[in-house]
Amino acid sequence: MSMLKATAELAKAKGKKRADPSASAVSTSAGGGAAASGSASASADATGAGADAPADKRRKDKVLLLSSRGVTQRMRHLINDLEALLPHVKKDSKLDSKSSLHLINELADLHSCNNALYFEARRHEDLYLWLARTPNGPSVKCHVQNVHTMDELKMTGNCLKGSRGVVVFDGRWDAREEHRLLKEMFSHIFSVPRTSRRLKPFIDHILLFSLLDNRIWFRVFQIIEKDPLNPNAPASSASLSASASASLSGASGKKSGKTGKAGAPVTSLVEIGPRFVLSPIRIFEGSMGGPTVFANEEYVSPAATRASAKRAQGDKYRARKATQQDREDRRKRHRDDVGDDELARARVFA
């Protein structure tokens, strides 16, 4: 199964489980949470399937969230932040075995989940993220870097717990085939369906996925509105609906301070947190394993990076010791050539 085939299957599953065909201008990516491309515009289906799907067929995506043993305090806080942002997540206890990843498919089946987020900690310092569509795949393994949690950032933004977020992608995700597949997977996992039990009927924040330097940058922003007639008044959090979705078109992944029509509120974005960077390593055909359909050739493991740094330090130490040895040899040759001094203290006071 190629990446294009996997992307088509994800888009087909998304089209068959559309929540409401009469959705607003901000379309619900993967049938649930709203996803936008570029300037928060509606992202079209990859195959166009599901146009004639019945309206009562609603998407019921659920995500299993768990981690391995050995996670640090910062990793645990990141997992808690994601659990607070995604109301359709079911958190499970830590997985004991790091080699039997197929058990995650069974755990997802027991919790009635069709997606999985698995954080794997290595050596108490390296964090990897598995994103899987259970039980048939595909799945992605990423290296998580530059982790900053909500408590650490202390941003001024805030949002209602349990509200839905607009999943936003920049304009670089349609250029390559593996990026389109990753976009579909992020849409399925991070977009909140309307059928979630813990869902609150508000859309007051966005989840931004950006591509830069072959890495995925994740940010969360609050959508706030200010009255242009009274700019000093406290900002109110925006609750988007079909009529208010047009106000989001001017805010695409960064702060917007432009004024709309006369009397219309000014929409802007304030970062909430958390933030992290994902480096895709491999994309597998199956769930939590299987044949490799994409491998990142530019990826260098953190263990190899640390080994290279240690080798550089070792080379520096060896060069310093070699210089010291050359100096001792030079002094010895000088003493042999000159000979002993007749007026040396050892001879005079012998």
HUDA-V589503 format. One line per field, one symbol per residue. psi: psi as a letter, one per 20 degrees, with the letter a starting at -180 (. if undefined). A space follows every 10 residues. Layout:
psi: ???
//
This chain:
psi: prhhghhhgg hghghikpgo hlrahnqopk ieqpqqpdlk rppqqhijqj hjqqhioqpl pqppprrrqj qrggghhggh ghhhhoijqo prrqpgpihm iihhhhhhhh jlqjqpooop ppkjhppqpp pqoqiiaaqp pqpprlpprg hhglriqqrp pirqqoopqa jjijhqghhh ghggghhhgi ppqijphjqp lqojrqopoq ppkkqpppqp qqoqpqohhm hiqqqqppoq ahhjhhiihi onjrppkqpc rpiqqpprpp qgrrqrppop gqpqhapkaa qpippohipp qhghghhhhh hghhhgghhg hhgghhgghg hghghhghaq phjqhhhgk.
//
